């Protein structure tokens, strides 16, 4: 958010929401969850 704030401040709130939500979902889906699965995979498989 800190990196995107200067670019997104000019947009109305609905447009900001429409941009931020898909980006955050994609990051969670393809970056954060696989990383957490790698780190905690053995514990999750019990």
C-alpha positions as CSV (number, residue, x, y, z in Angstrom):
1,X,0.0,0.0,0.0
2,X,2.8,2.4,0.8
3,X,4.2,2.0,-2.8
4,X,0.8,2.4,-4.5
5,X,-0.6,5.2,-2.3
6,X,0.8,8.1,-4.3
7,X,-0.6,6.6,-7.5
8,X,-4.0,5.6,-6.2
9,X,-4.7,8.7,-4.1
10,X,-6.1,10.5,-7.1
11,X,-8.7,7.8,-7.8
12,X,-12.1,7.6,-6.2
13,X,-12.5,5.1,-3.4
14,X,-14.5,2.6,-5.5
15,X,-11.7,2.6,-8.2
16,X,-9.0,2.1,-5.5
17,X,-11.0,-0.8,-4.1
18,X,-11.4,-2.3,-7.5
19,X,-7.6,-2.2,-8.1
20,X,-6.3,-3.1,-4.6
21,X,-8.6,-6.1,-3.9
22,X,-7.6,-8.2,-7.0
23,X,-3.9,-7.4,-6.5
24,X,-4.1,-8.5,-2.8
25,X,-6.0,-11.7,-3.6
26,X,-3.4,-12.6,-6.3
27,X,-0.5,-12.0,-4.0
28,X,-2.1,-14.1,-1.3
29,X,-3.0,-16.9,-3.7
30,X,0.4,-17.1,-5.6
31,X,2.9,-15.8,-3.1
32,X,1.9,-15.9,0.5
33,X,-0.1,-19.1,0.7
34,X,2.6,-21.2,-1.2
35,X,5.3,-19.8,1.1
36,X,3.3,-20.6,4.2
37,X,2.6,-24.0,2.9
38,X,6.3,-24.6,2.3
39,X,7.2,-23.4,5.8
40,X,4.3,-25.1,7.7
41,X,3.5,-28.0,5.3
42,X,4.7,-30.8,7.5
43,X,2.7,-29.4,10.4
44,X,-0.4,-28.9,8.3
45,X,-0.3,-32.5,7.0
46,X,-0.6,-34.1,10.5
